[in-house]
């Protein structure tokens, strides 16, 4: 855990846009973007009297983890330990009081559940967002809002992708480990720092 701050860092350097985003005209609207964040559920093992609080909307006993990820496929901020039933906005507010200080002209991409607020850029509500099915059918966005939502979704899904990869690499994240909750929390922090360490040294 002492190594965690050395490898999971939130600053202007770790959140600098890579050329694949910064120099791509498709993403010119997101020049002040730091990355993307979202809440992710990871199975948890808790005492019976706590299980109702840890039951997520998917009916799984889990932790609700807030993860902020840059476009280099690295974690820049992680908050672990919240109950699965906790709303993403509540977890985000807690993160803002614990080191997630987003500069005034910068923001993370987030889904509509967070609401449009300082430090977050969300998609247009009531406008098609997940357009993969339409794209597969050869359909294109019909207006500027749909195009914005498509670009937003393309970048924001990096959070889902990184957790898909880390769960595949560290299979212990796919099941509730048989250790107490404090150790489960520390385990997730440790695996996030290991992920960043491997990204840096295996690139």
Sine and cosine of phi, psi and omega as CSV:
sin_phi,cos_phi,sin_psi,cos_psi,sin_omega,cos_omega
0.00,0.00,-0.47,0.88,0.03,-1.00
-0.90,0.43,-0.41,0.91,0.00,-1.00
-0.99,0.13,-0.27,0.96,-0.12,-0.99
-0.82,0.58,-0.76,0.65,-0.03,-1.00
-0.90,0.43,-0.30,0.95,0.00,-1.00
-0.98,0.18,-0.37,0.93,-0.12,-0.99
-0.87,-0.49,-0.32,0.95,0.08,-1.00
-0.88,-0.47,0.99,-0.13,-0.13,-0.99
-0.79,-0.61,0.63,-0.78,0.02,-1.00
-0.92,-0.40,0.97,-0.24,0.04,-1.00
-0.40,-0.91,0.01,-1.00,-0.07,-1.00
-0.91,0.42,-0.46,0.89,0.00,-1.00
-0.97,0.25,-0.75,0.66,-0.04,-1.00
-0.93,0.37,-0.39,0.92,-0.04,-1.00
-0.98,-0.22,0.18,0.98,0.04,-1.00
-0.90,0.44,0.68,-0.74,-0.02,-1.00
-0.94,0.35,0.75,-0.66,0.11,-0.99
-0.94,0.35,0.33,-0.94,-0.05,-1.00
-0.88,0.48,-0.48,0.88,-0.01,-1.00
-0.89,0.46,-0.39,0.92,0.06,-1.00
-0.97,-0.23,-0.75,0.66,-0.09,-1.00
-0.88,0.47,-0.58,0.81,-0.07,-1.00
-0.99,-0.15,0.08,1.00,-0.01,-1.00
-1.00,-0.07,0.90,-0.43,-0.05,-1.00
-0.85,0.52,-0.39,0.92,0.03,-1.00
-0.88,0.47,-0.47,0.88,-0.10,-1.00
-0.94,-0.35,0.38,0.93,-0.03,-1.00
-0.88,0.48,-0.45,0.89,0.02,-1.00
-0.92,0.38,-0.32,0.95,-0.14,-0.99
-0.94,-0.33,0.53,0.85,-0.08,-1.00
-0.91,0.41,-0.39,0.92,0.03,-1.00
-0.99,-0.16,0.25,0.97,-0.05,-1.00
-0.98,0.18,0.66,-0.75,0.02,-1.00
-1.00,-0.07,-0.40,0.92,-0.10,-1.00
0.45,-0.89,-0.49,-0.87,0.00,-1.00
-0.70,-0.71,0.47,-0.88,0.07,-1.00
-0.67,-0.74,0.41,-0.91,0.01,-1.00
-0.24,-0.97,0.27,-0.96,0.12,-0.99
-1.00,-0.07,0.69,-0.72,-0.04,-1.00
-0.78,-0.62,0.67,-0.74,0.02,-1.00
-1.00,-0.05,0.74,-0.67,0.09,-1.00
-0.81,-0.58,0.77,-0.64,-0.03,-1.00
-0.79,0.61,0.64,-0.77,-0.02,-1.00
-0.73,-0.68,0.45,-0.89,0.09,-1.00
-0.92,-0.40,0.89,-0.46,-0.04,-1.00
-0.72,-0.69,0.34,-0.94,0.05,-1.00
-0.86,0.50,0.41,-0.91,-0.06,-1.00
-0.82,0.57,-0.64,0.77,-0.07,-1.00
-0.94,0.34,-0.18,0.98,0.03,-1.00
-0.96,-0.28,-0.09,1.00,-0.16,-0.99
-0.91,0.42,-0.54,0.84,-0.01,-1.00
-0.90,0.44,-0.61,0.79,0.02,-1.00
-0.94,0.34,-0.52,0.85,-0.05,-1.00
-1.00,0.00,0.01,1.00,0.01,-1.00
-0.99,0.16,0.88,-0.47,-0.04,-1.00
-0.98,0.21,0.08,-1.00,0.04,-1.00
-0.91,0.42,-0.26,0.97,0.07,-1.00
-1.00,-0.05,0.17,0.99,0.06,-1.00
0.92,0.40,0.44,0.90,0.02,-1.00
-0.94,-0.35,0.69,-0.73,0.10,-1.00
-0.95,0.32,0.91,-0.42,-0.14,-0.99
-0.39,-0.92,0.23,-0.97,0.19,-0.98
-1.00,-0.08,0.54,-0.84,0.13,-0.99
-0.98,-0.18,0.95,-0.31,-0.08,-1.00
-0.98,-0.20,0.79,-0.61,0.12,-0.99
-1.00,-0.06,0.81,-0.58,0.00,-1.00
-0.79,-0.61,0.76,-0.65,0.14,-0.99
-0.95,-0.32,0.77,-0.64,-0.14,-0.99
-0.79,-0.61,0.67,-0.74,0.07,-1.00
-1.00,0.04,0.03,-1.00,-0.06,-1.00
-1.00,0.03,0.17,0.99,0.20,-0.98
-0.99,-0.11,0.18,0.98,0.07,-1.00
0.93,0.37,0.68,0.73,0.02,-1.00
-0.76,-0.64,0.50,-0.87,0.13,-0.99
-0.97,0.24,0.72,-0.70,0.09,-1.00
-0.91,-0.42,-0.32,0.95,0.08,-1.00
-0.38,-0.93,0.68,-0.73,0.03,-1.00
-0.65,-0.76,0.71,-0.71,0.10,-0.99
-0.82,-0.57,0.87,-0.49,-0.11,-0.99
-0.88,-0.47,0.46,-0.89,0.14,-0.99
0.90,-0.44,-0.21,0.98,0.00,-1.00
-0.96,0.28,0.53,-0.85,0.01,-1.00
-0.90,0.43,0.50,-0.86,0.01,-1.00
-0.87,0.49,-0.41,0.91,-0.01,-1.00
-0.99,0.14,-0.16,0.99,-0.05,-1.00
-0.93,0.37,0.68,-0.73,0.03,-1.00
-0.95,0.31,0.58,-0.82,-0.03,-1.00
-0.82,0.57,-0.61,0.79,-0.02,-1.00
-0.90,0.44,-0.64,0.77,0.03,-1.00
-0.90,0.44,-0.66,0.75,0.03,-1.00
-0.92,0.40,-0.65,0.76,0.02,-1.00
-0.89,0.46,-0.69,0.73,0.02,-1.00
-0.87,0.50,-0.63,0.77,0.04,-1.00
-0.91,0.42,-0.66,0.75,0.02,-1.00
-0.88,0.48,-0.63,0.78,0.00,-1.00
-0.91,0.42,-0.41,0.91,0.05,-1.00
-1.00,0.01,-0.05,1.00,-0.07,-1.00
-0.80,-0.60,0.61,0.79,0.15,-0.99
0.94,-0.34,-0.18,0.98,0.03,-1.00
-1.00,0.06,0.98,0.19,-0.03,-1.00
-0.99,-0.15,0.98,-0.18,-0.07,-1.00
-1.00,0.06,0.84,-0.54,0.01,-1.00
-0.83,0.56,0.45,-0.89,-0.13,-0.99
-0.84,0.54,-0.57,0.82,-0.04,-1.00
-0.98,-0.19,0.19,0.98,-0.03,-1.00
-0.90,-0.43,0.23,-0.97,-0.02,-1.00
-0.29,-0.96,0.32,-0.95,0.17,-0.98
-0.96,-0.28,0.51,-0.86,0.14,-0.99
-0.98,0.20,0.68,-0.73,-0.02,-1.00
-0.58,-0.81,0.31,-0.95,0.02,-1.00
-0.98,0.19,0.14,-0.99,-0.12,-0.99
-0.90,0.43,-0.33,0.94,-0.02,-1.00
-0.89,0.45,-0.38,0.92,0.00,-1.00
-0.99,0.15,-0.38,0.93,-0.06,-1.00
0.98,0.20,0.47,-0.88,0.01,-1.00
-0.96,0.28,0.87,-0.49,-0.07,-1.00
-0.43,-0.90,0.21,-0.98,-0.02,-1.00
-0.84,0.54,0.77,-0.64,0.04,-1.00
1.00,-0.02,-0.10,1.00,0.00,-1.00
-0.75,-0.66,0.61,-0.79,0.10,-0.99
-0.87,-0.50,0.88,-0.48,-0.07,-1.00
-0.93,-0.37,0.25,-0.97,0.02,-1.00
-0.97,0.24,0.27,-0.96,0.11,-0.99
-0.91,0.42,0.71,-0.71,0.08,-1.00
-0.99,0.17,0.50,-0.87,0.04,-1.00
0.95,0.31,0.23,0.97,0.01,-1.00
-0.83,-0.56,0.60,-0.80,-0.01,-1.00
-0.79,0.62,0.70,-0.71,-0.09,-1.00
-0.87,-0.50,-0.87,0.49,0.02,-1.00
-0.99,0.12,0.99,-0.14,-0.16,-0.99
-0.97,-0.23,0.28,0.96,-0.04,-1.00
-0.87,0.49,-0.66,0.75,-0.03,-1.00
-0.90,0.43,-0.65,0.76,0.02,-1.00
-0.91,0.41,-0.64,0.77,0.00,-1.00
-0.91,0.42,-0.64,0.77,0.02,-1.00
-0.89,0.45,-0.47,0.88,0.01,-1.00
-1.00,0.02,0.08,1.00,0.03,-1.00
0.99,0.12,0.24,0.97,0.02,-1.00
-1.00,-0.01,0.50,-0.87,0.00,-1.00
-0.89,-0.45,0.36,-0.93,0.08,-1.00
-0.82,0.57,0.63,-0.78,-0.10,-0.99
-1.00,-0.05,-0.26,0.96,-0.01,-1.00
-0.43,-0.90,0.01,-1.00,-0.08,-1.00
-0.91,0.42,-0.57,0.82,-0.01,-1.00
-0.93,0.38,-0.67,0.75,0.04,-1.00
-0.91,0.42,-0.61,0.79,0.02,-1.00
-0.91,0.41,-0.69,0.73,0.05,-1.00
-0.86,0.51,-0.73,0.68,-0.01,-1.00
-0.88,0.48,-0.59,0.81,0.03,-1.00
-0.91,0.42,-0.72,0.69,0.02,-1.00
-0.89,0.45,-0.66,0.75,0.01,-1.00
-0.87,0.49,-0.74,0.67,-0.03,-1.00
-0.90,0.44,-0.62,0.78,-0.02,-1.00
-0.88,0.48,-0.65,0.76,0.00,-1.00
-0.99,0.17,-0.64,0.77,-0.12,-0.99
-0.93,0.37,-0.45,0.90,-0.08,-1.00
-0.94,0.34,0.04,1.00,0.05,-1.00
-0.90,0.44,-0.45,0.89,0.04,-1.00
-0.93,0.37,-0.72,0.70,0.03,-1.00
-0.89,0.46,-0.64,0.77,-0.02,-1.00
-0.91,0.41,-0.69,0.72,-0.05,-1.00
-0.92,0.39,-0.59,0.81,0.02,-1.00
-0.96,0.28,-0.54,0.84,0.10,-0.99
-0.88,0.48,-0.65,0.76,-0.02,-1.00
-0.96,0.29,-0.68,0.73,-0.05,-1.00
-0.93,0.36,-0.55,0.84,0.06,-1.00
-0.93,0.36,-0.54,0.84,0.04,-1.00
-0.95,0.32,-0.64,0.77,-0.02,-1.00
-0.96,0.29,-0.65,0.76,-0.01,-1.00
-0.90,-0.44,1.00,0.02,-0.14,-0.99
-0.88,0.47,-0.31,0.95,0.00,-1.00
-0.88,0.47,-0.35,0.94,0.01,-1.00
-0.98,0.22,-0.15,0.99,-0.03,-1.00
-1.00,-0.01,-0.18,0.98,0.01,-1.00
-0.70,-0.71,0.32,-0.95,0.03,-1.00
-0.98,0.22,0.91,-0.42,-0.03,-1.00
-0.94,0.33,0.50,-0.86,-0.04,-1.00
-1.00,0.04,0.87,0.50,0.07,-1.00
-0.67,-0.74,0.29,-0.96,-0.06,-1.00
-0.94,0.34,0.28,-0.96,-0.16,-0.99
-0.87,0.49,-0.64,0.77,0.00,-1.00
-0.86,0.51,-0.63,0.78,0.02,-1.00
-0.96,0.29,-0.52,0.86,0.07,-1.00
-0.90,0.44,-0.65,0.76,0.03,-1.00
-0.88,0.47,-0.76,0.65,-0.02,-1.00
-0.90,0.45,-0.57,0.82,0.02,-1.00
-0.87,0.49,-0.70,0.71,-0.04,-1.00
-0.91,0.40,-0.68,0.74,0.08,-1.00
-0.85,0.52,-0.69,0.72,-0.03,-1.00
-0.89,0.45,-0.65,0.76,-0.02,-1.00
-0.94,0.34,-0.56,0.83,0.05,-1.00
-0.91,0.41,-0.66,0.75,0.03,-1.00
-0.93,0.36,-0.59,0.81,0.05,-1.00
-0.90,0.44,-0.63,0.78,0.04,-1.00
-0.86,0.51,-0.76,0.65,0.00,-1.00
-0.89,0.46,-0.65,0.76,0.01,-1.00
-0.87,0.50,-0.71,0.70,0.01,-1.00
-0.91,0.41,-0.63,0.77,0.04,-1.00
-0.87,0.49,-0.65,0.76,-0.04,-1.00
-0.95,0.32,-0.64,0.76,-0.15,-0.99
-0.99,-0.15,-0.11,0.99,0.06,-1.00
-0.94,-0.35,0.03,1.00,-0.02,-1.00
-0.92,0.38,0.00,0.00,0.00,0.00
